[in-house]
Amino acid sequence: MPAEDETVAEDASIELAVPTSEEADVEVEREQDAPEPAELDPETRARRDAALRHVRKLGDPVLRATALPVERFDEALQTEIERMGVLMHDALGVGLAATQLGVLHRVLVYRAYPEDPLTALVNPEMTWMSDEQETAEEGCLSLPSVHVEVERSARVRVVAKDAGGDDLEIEAEGLEARIIQHEIDHLNGVLILDRISRQARKEAMRAMREAQSAPSAA
Ligand code: ZN
């Protein structure tokens, strides 16, 4: 998911934190069982911080851009997807969109649960979203320290291409559905800040500012 603003203190840069129906407070862009940053061993923390430096943060115009469809399923795309998977993993994220790395490709990767394989969706298109909505907390690697309740469809169906250009159709619910919606939003220049009330947005911005000015938010 998102990367740090040079000016933003690195602390809780979790991506989309999404709780599922079990009401868990899971962060979407952060692995579910990932320990809090303060508890990370130094090596994991260093790797996470290094990965987060590649993630664009709020204020970077690329986060507001609309990504373009991928037309060539070549080696460069494979490499790009592999890199996204590594950065997402190192950043302790559960999802990452290409735009968050400054690449305007309609590509996203995610892994909702540690035991799942990495999924890459190229040119994803939502073909169905349930009317039933669920509200859960989300974070975003591009919005350090921000955790907000976001209402989204409980279930979605998506068609996409895989890294090799083959057709994929995914039906998802719970955390997976939430991550997919969060990441497709990124491809359209939409952030979780756009999906919450003005009041919640104000509070989120304040949390970000406070984290930035904290003496040692590390
Ligand atoms: Zn995000």
Residues whose N, C-alpha, C, O or C-beta is under 5 A from the ligand:
A	BS01	ZN	M1 P2 E15 G139 C140 L141 S142
